[in-house]
Amino acid sequence: MRRMLCALLAVCLVSVAACDKGQPAAGPASKPSSPLKIAYSDWPGWVAWEIAIQKGWFKEEGVPVEFVWLDYVKSMEAFGGGQVDAVCMTNGDAMVTGSTGKPSTLVVLNDYSNGNDMIVAKSGYADLKSLKGKKIAVELNFVDHLLLLKGLEKAGMSEKDVVLVNVPTNDTPKALASGDVEAIAAWQPNSGAALKQVAGSKSIFSSKDVPGLIYDGLYASKESVGARAEDWQKVAKVWMKVVEFIKNPVTKDEAIKIMAARVGLSTAEYAPLMEGTFFLDLEGNLKAFEKSDALTSIYGSGELVNKFNVEKGVYKTAADVGSYIEPRFVKALKK
C-alpha cells in the first residue's frame, strides 16, 4: 500500500504536470455545492471505501462525493496540485505533502498496517540478526525503510550492520529473486509477490511486530475542512459503517468480494491482505486520537515518523504533528 516519505516525492508533489497521463484526470477541488473529490488507491484500508460507494451510503447521509482512483504517488500529486479535496495516505506522507506547501487535516483513520509491510528474507535467514553484513533491498526514506530500522533496533542492530540497496518497492520481488540481495523490505502486494516467487523465503519481521508504526487515513485540505466541515463529518460517519460491515461475520465475505473485485483479485487472493490490515472502527479511532508518545496514538506515531523524515532529509524543518490531526470529527460520533 503505498506509502511514504521520499525526498523525490516531495519534489514531485508540487507539480500538477507530473500526474500520470494514463489515469483519469482529476478536476479542480470541489466548491461547496459540488461533490467532495477524494483520491484513493490500492491499499485495503482505502479500497474499503468501495463498499460505501457501491452500497450508496454517502447518498443516504446526504453528502455528495466523487472518488478518484489513482496510483498512490499520483493521488498525492493530485492533492498537492489542488485537483482533489482529500487523499488517502499514511500519517508520514501527510507531513511530506505538507512540507511541499499543501498541509492537510486528518478527518478519520482507516487502519494501521498489521503485517502487510514485511522484511522478507531468502531461505537460510531466520531473523534480522542473521542478516548482519548482508544486502537488503528497500526504497530508501519510504515507510518500510523505517520499518526495517525498527526491526534492526529490536534486534540490537542498526542500519550500519547491513548493506542497504536502494530499490523501488515495486521492483523488490525481482531483486530478491535475482539473488542480488538476501532480503527485502516491502509492503503488499510486493511482499506477498516475493514470498510466492522465491522458494523458501519468509517474513522475518513485519508491521505486526510494531502496531501503530504505519497509520493510514483520510486527509482533507484545510480549505475544504474549513468550508465543508458538516460534509466531512458525514464522511467520517460513513467510514464507521464500512468497518462495521467488514468486521461483521455475516457481511465480511461480501466486503472482501467487493474489495477484491475493485483491484482485480479473487477473494482467496485478497483475504490475506485483509488480515494484514487492522481496520479502525469508532473505538479504534478514539483510542488512536488520544494524545500519547506511544505508537497506539497517532500523535506518538506521527512524532516518530516526523523525526525519521528530518533525519533522512525528506524535509529540513520538523513538522508540527498536531496541526495535521483533527479529533473533532471522530469525537462527535461518540456523542
MARMARDREN-902183 format. One record per residue (C-alpha): residue number from 0; chain; y, z, x. Coordinates in nm, 4 decimals. Each point is the difference from the previous one (the first is absolute). Example, Ala and Ser with C-alpha at 12.3 -4.5 7.8 and 13.67 -1.06 7.14 Angstrom:
0,A,-0.4500,0.7800,1.2300;
1,A,0.3440,-0.0660,0.1370;
//
This chain:
0,A,0.0000,0.0000,0.0000;
1,A,0.2575,-0.0858,0.1573;
2,A,0.2016,0.2122,0.1470;
3,A,0.2677,0.1195,0.2550;
4,A,0.2296,0.0362,0.2881;
5,A,0.0623,-0.3043,0.2205;
6,A,0.3150,-0.0763,0.1920;
7,A,-0.0582,-0.3668,-0.0659;
8,A,-0.0172,0.0775,-0.3700;
9,A,0.3328,0.1778,0.0232;
10,A,0.1545,-0.3223,0.1229;
11,A,-0.1745,-0.2127,-0.2604;
12,A,0.1072,0.2102,-0.2942;
13,A,0.3656,-0.0899,0.0332;
14,A,-0.0703,-0.3672,-0.0520;
15,A,-0.0698,-0.1318,-0.3472;
16,A,-0.0816,-0.3334,0.1570;
17,A,-0.3049,0.1560,0.1608;
18,A,-0.1772,0.0292,-0.3364;
19,A,-0.3310,-0.1868,-0.0281;
20,A,0.0662,-0.3464,-0.1438;
21,A,-0.3577,-0.0073,-0.1210;
22,A,0.0581,0.2888,-0.2406;
23,A,0.1839,-0.0099,-0.3340;
24,A,0.3668,0.0579,0.0705;
25,A,0.1479,0.3236,-0.1226;
26,A,0.3348,-0.0413,-0.1709;
27,A,0.2987,0.2339,0.0207;
28,A,-0.0511,0.3647,-0.0885;
29,A,0.0416,0.0800,-0.3669;
30,A,0.3091,0.0743,-0.2020;
31,A,-0.0137,0.2872,-0.2521;
32,A,-0.1192,-0.2279,-0.2830;
33,A,-0.2600,-0.1902,0.2007;
34,A,-0.3505,0.0991,0.1178;
35,A,-0.0379,0.2309,0.2952;
36,A,-0.1427,-0.2154,0.2797;
37,A,-0.2718,0.1789,0.1968;
38,A,-0.1753,-0.1485,0.3037;
39,A,-0.3607,0.1094,0.0519;
40,A,-0.2804,-0.1025,0.2323;
41,A,-0.3678,0.0353,0.0841;
42,A,-0.0694,0.3725,0.0297;
43,A,-0.1987,0.1929,-0.2652;
44,A,0.2850,0.2395,-0.0755;
45,A,0.2227,-0.2970,-0.0818;
46,A,-0.2555,-0.2371,-0.1482;
47,A,-0.0498,0.2792,-0.2558;
48,A,0.3287,-0.1002,-0.1650;
49,A,-0.1951,-0.3017,-0.1283;
50,A,-0.1671,0.2312,-0.2499;
51,A,0.3319,0.0867,-0.1617;
52,A,0.1071,-0.3627,0.0055;
53,A,-0.3114,-0.1196,-0.1803;
54,A,-0.0064,0.2915,-0.2424;
55,A,0.3613,-0.0549,-0.1034;
56,A,0.1021,0.3579,0.0762;
57,A,0.3460,-0.0891,0.1283;
58,A,0.0753,-0.1710,-0.3308;
59,A,-0.1256,0.3068,-0.1831;
60,A,0.2452,0.2145,0.1967;
61,A,0.2821,-0.2428,-0.0689;
62,A,0.0716,-0.0870,0.3617;
63,A,0.0196,-0.3680,0.1033;
64,A,-0.1675,-0.0662,0.3360;
65,A,-0.0983,-0.2988,0.2093;
66,A,-0.2543,0.0557,0.2762;
67,A,0.0186,-0.2428,0.2929;
68,A,-0.3195,-0.0401,0.2051;
69,A,0.0708,-0.0517,0.3710;
70,A,-0.1567,0.0660,0.3387;
71,A,0.0953,0.3500,0.1139;
72,A,0.2545,-0.0921,0.2657;
73,A,0.1459,-0.2696,-0.2259;
74,A,0.0396,0.2523,-0.2807;
75,A,0.2134,0.2200,0.2250;
76,A,0.2018,-0.2992,0.1123;
77,A,0.0666,-0.0852,-0.3652;
78,A,0.1167,0.3568,-0.0590;
79,A,0.2149,0.0001,0.3112;
80,A,0.1588,-0.3246,-0.1148;
81,A,0.0836,0.1357,-0.3462;
82,A,-0.2414,-0.2330,-0.1797;
83,A,-0.1834,0.2821,-0.1743;
84,A,0.0989,0.3427,-0.1288;
85,A,-0.2926,0.1864,0.1499;
86,A,-0.2969,-0.0387,0.2302;
87,A,-0.3303,0.1759,0.0512;
88,A,-0.0184,0.1236,0.3605;
89,A,-0.1014,0.2889,0.2225;
90,A,0.2252,0.2984,0.0579;
91,A,0.0515,-0.1139,0.3587;
92,A,0.0939,-0.3549,-0.0901;
93,A,0.2592,0.1294,-0.2439;
94,A,0.1855,0.1463,0.2975;
95,A,-0.0460,-0.3224,0.1968;
96,A,0.1607,-0.2048,-0.2783;
97,A,0.2717,0.2626,-0.0252;
98,A,0.0745,-0.0322,0.3704;
99,A,0.0738,-0.3699,-0.0528;
100,A,0.2610,0.0746,-0.2657;
101,A,-0.2034,0.0229,-0.3218;
102,A,-0.0623,0.3684,-0.0803;
103,A,-0.2205,0.0789,-0.2974;
104,A,-0.1036,0.2806,-0.2300;
105,A,-0.3575,0.1106,-0.0650;
106,A,-0.0568,-0.0154,-0.3758;
107,A,-0.3686,0.0943,-0.0098;
108,A,-0.2853,0.0413,0.2466;
109,A,-0.3003,-0.2222,-0.0611;
110,A,-0.2526,0.1410,0.2455;
111,A,-0.0816,0.1056,0.3502;
112,A,-0.2552,-0.1776,0.2160;
113,A,-0.3268,0.1900,-0.0115;
114,A,-0.2232,-0.1964,0.2348;
115,A,0.1115,-0.3624,-0.0326;
116,A,0.1842,0.0218,0.3336;
117,A,-0.2569,0.0330,0.2775;
118,A,-0.0798,0.0037,0.3684;
119,A,-0.3065,-0.2241,0.0176;
120,A,-0.2078,0.0051,0.3191;
121,A,-0.2843,-0.2161,0.1266;
122,A,-0.3541,0.1291,0.0214;
123,A,-0.0419,0.2632,0.2686;
124,A,0.3304,0.1785,-0.0600;
125,A,-0.0485,0.3087,-0.2127;
126,A,0.3528,0.1392,0.0023;
127,A,0.3440,-0.0416,0.1506;
128,A,-0.0905,0.2006,0.3099;
129,A,-0.2611,-0.2610,0.0850;
130,A,0.2747,-0.2642,0.0063;
131,A,0.1824,0.1557,0.2959;
132,A,0.1192,-0.2794,0.2285;
133,A,-0.1097,-0.2662,-0.2510;
134,A,0.1997,-0.2702,-0.1772;
135,A,0.1114,0.0533,-0.3603;
136,A,0.1640,-0.2800,-0.1991;
137,A,0.2849,0.1149,-0.2233;
138,A,0.3238,-0.1447,-0.1302;
139,A,0.2436,0.2104,0.1972;
140,A,0.2572,0.2066,-0.1899;
141,A,-0.1739,-0.0551,-0.3323;
142,A,-0.1616,0.2698,-0.2107;
143,A,-0.3407,-0.0144,0.1634;
144,A,0.1564,0.0469,0.3420;
145,A,0.1162,0.3348,-0.1366;
146,A,-0.3459,0.0636,-0.1469;
147,A,-0.1541,-0.0673,0.3410;
148,A,0.2421,0.2426,0.1676;
149,A,-0.0945,0.2727,-0.2484;
150,A,-0.3673,-0.0660,0.0646;
151,A,0.0450,0.0169,0.3758;
152,A,0.1994,0.3209,-0.0406;
153,A,-0.2826,0.1582,-0.1984;
154,A,-0.2392,-0.1057,0.2763;
155,A,0.2181,0.1639,0.2644;
156,A,0.1163,-0.3362,0.1333;
157,A,0.3120,-0.2185,0.0023;
158,A,0.0629,-0.3730,0.0016;
159,A,0.0095,0.0196,0.3807;
160,A,-0.3747,0.0653,-0.0116;
161,A,-0.0745,-0.3399,-0.1547;
162,A,0.1192,-0.3581,0.0454;
163,A,0.1917,-0.1262,-0.3020;
164,A,-0.0111,-0.3736,-0.0654;
165,A,0.2697,-0.1276,-0.2371;
166,A,-0.1761,-0.2107,-0.2640;
167,A,0.1244,-0.0947,-0.3502;
168,A,-0.1947,0.2063,-0.2508;
169,A,-0.1435,-0.3085,-0.1715;
170,A,-0.1501,-0.1086,0.3348;
171,A,-0.1600,0.3321,0.0948;
172,A,-0.3448,-0.0814,-0.1473;
173,A,-0.0090,-0.3140,0.2148;
174,A,0.1030,0.2004,0.3059;
175,A,-0.2843,0.2473,-0.0529;
176,A,-0.2536,-0.2764,-0.0640;
177,A,0.1065,-0.1866,0.3137;
178,A,-0.0869,0.2946,0.2224;
179,A,0.3507,0.0091,0.1483;
180,A,0.0486,0.3567,-0.1222;
181,A,-0.2280,0.2947,-0.0717;
182,A,0.1804,0.1161,-0.3142;
183,A,0.2764,-0.0888,-0.2434;
184,A,0.2444,0.1829,-0.2226;
185,A,0.0488,-0.1763,-0.3337;
186,A,0.0351,0.0433,-0.3739;
187,A,-0.2040,-0.1552,-0.2791;
188,A,-0.1059,-0.2711,-0.0478;
189,A,0.0136,-0.0584,0.3778;
190,A,-0.1837,0.3193,0.0927;
191,A,-0.2724,-0.0846,-0.2506;
192,A,-0.0241,-0.3537,0.1333;
193,A,-0.0562,0.1338,0.3518;
194,A,-0.2784,0.2278,-0.1210;
195,A,-0.1729,-0.2983,-0.1628;
196,A,0.0487,-0.2421,0.2890;
197,A,-0.1006,0.2231,0.2906;
198,A,-0.3552,0.1312,-0.0197;
199,A,-0.0276,0.3702,0.0708;
200,A,0.3730,0.0631,-0.0219;
201,A,0.1215,0.3064,-0.1888;
202,A,0.3083,0.1952,-0.0965;
203,A,0.0496,0.2879,0.2441;
204,A,0.3317,0.1238,-0.1417;
205,A,0.1938,-0.0817,-0.3147;
206,A,0.2903,0.0974,-0.2206;
207,A,-0.2444,0.2224,-0.1873;
208,A,0.0160,0.2285,0.3044;
209,A,0.3797,0.0323,-0.0339;
210,A,0.0754,-0.0152,-0.3755;
211,A,0.3674,-0.0516,-0.0691;
212,A,0.0749,-0.1811,0.3251;
213,A,0.0440,-0.3266,-0.1887;
214,A,0.1693,0.0202,-0.3404;
215,A,0.0591,-0.3081,-0.2157;
216,A,0.2673,-0.0107,-0.2656;
217,A,0.2403,-0.1959,-0.2141;
218,A,0.3426,-0.0155,0.1649;
219,A,0.2999,-0.1303,-0.1948;
220,A,0.3423,-0.0968,0.1265;
221,A,0.2579,0.2731,-0.0308;
222,A,0.2182,-0.2344,-0.2031;
223,A,-0.2758,-0.0567,-0.2551;
224,A,-0.0884,0.3701,-0.0224;
225,A,0.3644,0.0808,-0.0601;
226,A,0.0460,-0.2644,-0.2685;
227,A,-0.3389,0.0214,-0.1745;
228,A,-0.1346,0.3511,0.0453;
229,A,-0.1405,0.0122,-0.3544;
230,A,-0.2041,-0.3151,0.0602;
231,A,-0.1392,0.1329,0.3276;
232,A,-0.0941,0.3187,-0.1812;
233,A,-0.2106,-0.2092,-0.2365;
234,A,-0.1615,-0.1831,0.2920;
235,A,-0.1015,0.3341,0.1515;
236,A,-0.1501,0.0996,-0.3345;
237,A,-0.2043,-0.3199,-0.0139;
238,A,-0.1407,0.0718,0.3458;
239,A,-0.1475,0.3280,-0.1196;
240,A,-0.1743,-0.1907,-0.2772;
241,A,-0.1427,-0.2397,0.2593;
242,A,-0.1498,0.2826,0.2076;
243,A,-0.1467,0.1627,-0.3096;
244,A,-0.1682,-0.3324,-0.0836;
245,A,-0.1413,-0.0252,0.3530;
246,A,-0.1300,0.3566,0.0112;
247,A,-0.1473,0.0067,-0.3508;
248,A,-0.3774,-0.0625,0.0290;
249,A,0.0117,-0.1935,-0.3260;
250,A,0.2562,-0.2539,0.1241;
251,A,-0.0505,0.0099,0.3788;
252,A,-0.2285,-0.3046,0.0075;
253,A,0.2515,-0.2034,-0.1979;
254,A,0.2747,0.1094,0.2393;
255,A,-0.1997,-0.1200,0.3000;
256,A,-0.0767,-0.3293,-0.1759;
257,A,0.3689,-0.0661,-0.0672;
258,A,0.1029,0.0857,0.3548;
259,A,-0.2838,-0.1935,0.1651;
260,A,0.0850,-0.3106,-0.2007;
261,A,0.3628,0.0177,0.1160;
262,A,-0.1041,-0.0375,0.3650;
263,A,-0.2978,-0.2288,-0.0532;
264,A,-0.2795,0.2465,0.0790;
265,A,-0.3068,0.1115,-0.1916;
266,A,-0.0061,0.3499,-0.1444;
267,A,-0.2724,0.0911,0.2507;
268,A,0.2244,-0.1086,0.2870;
269,A,0.3043,0.1795,-0.1368;
270,A,-0.1563,0.3338,-0.0912;
271,A,-0.0116,0.1295,0.3621;
272,A,0.3713,-0.0735,0.0391;
273,A,0.0659,0.2236,-0.2989;
274,A,-0.1918,0.2823,0.1644;
275,A,0.2217,-0.0265,0.3080;
276,A,0.3145,0.0418,-0.2101;
277,A,0.1045,0.3357,-0.1463;
278,A,0.1966,-0.0929,-0.3116;
279,A,0.2731,0.2490,-0.0809;
280,A,0.0366,0.1118,-0.3610;
281,A,0.2763,0.2266,-0.1285;
282,A,-0.1515,0.3102,0.1579;
283,A,-0.0454,-0.1816,0.3309;
284,A,0.3568,-0.1292,-0.0079;
285,A,0.1438,0.3420,-0.0781;
286,A,-0.1903,0.1525,0.2903;
287,A,0.1072,-0.2749,0.2416;
288,A,0.3650,0.0343,-0.1034;
289,A,0.0051,0.3684,0.0987;
290,A,0.1989,0.0492,0.3201;
291,A,-0.2245,0.0943,0.2911;
292,A,-0.0667,-0.0921,0.3617;
293,A,-0.3633,-0.0685,-0.0847;
294,A,-0.1490,-0.3441,-0.0621;
295,A,-0.0699,0.1073,-0.3568;
296,A,0.3738,-0.0494,-0.0539;
297,A,0.1788,-0.3353,0.0085;
298,A,0.2754,0.1828,0.1867;
299,A,-0.2328,0.1239,0.2754;
300,A,-0.1772,-0.3332,0.0269;
301,A,0.3342,-0.1795,0.0077;
302,A,0.1297,0.2125,0.2856;
303,A,-0.3108,-0.0721,0.2067;
304,A,0.0290,-0.3743,-0.0552;
305,A,0.3737,0.0130,0.0632;
306,A,-0.0627,0.1627,0.3390;
307,A,-0.2584,-0.2663,0.0832;
308,A,0.2435,-0.2792,-0.0913;
309,A,0.2699,0.1365,0.2264;
310,A,-0.2367,0.0678,0.2907;
311,A,-0.1386,-0.3528,-0.0193;
312,A,0.3439,-0.1600,-0.0316;
313,A,-0.0517,-0.1367,-0.3502;
314,A,0.3520,0.1297,-0.0644;
315,A,0.2306,0.2024,0.2237;
316,A,0.1466,0.2653,-0.2283;
317,A,-0.2237,0.2356,-0.1952;
318,A,0.0081,-0.0565,-0.3739;
319,A,0.1020,0.2567,-0.2586;
320,A,-0.3457,0.0287,-0.1572;
321,A,0.1211,0.1858,-0.3067;
322,A,0.2441,-0.2781,-0.0891;
323,A,-0.2962,-0.2261,-0.0824;
324,A,-0.1650,0.2472,-0.2363;
325,A,0.0977,0.0596,-0.3623;
326,A,-0.2160,0.2618,-0.1775;
327,A,0.1804,-0.0126,-0.3346;
328,A,-0.2073,-0.2810,-0.1538;
329,A,-0.3275,0.1816,0.0629;
330,A,0.1364,0.3416,-0.0923;
331,A,0.1356,-0.1359,-0.3267;
332,A,-0.3526,-0.1032,-0.0991;
333,A,-0.1183,0.3587,0.0420;
334,A,0.2630,0.1106,-0.2485;
//
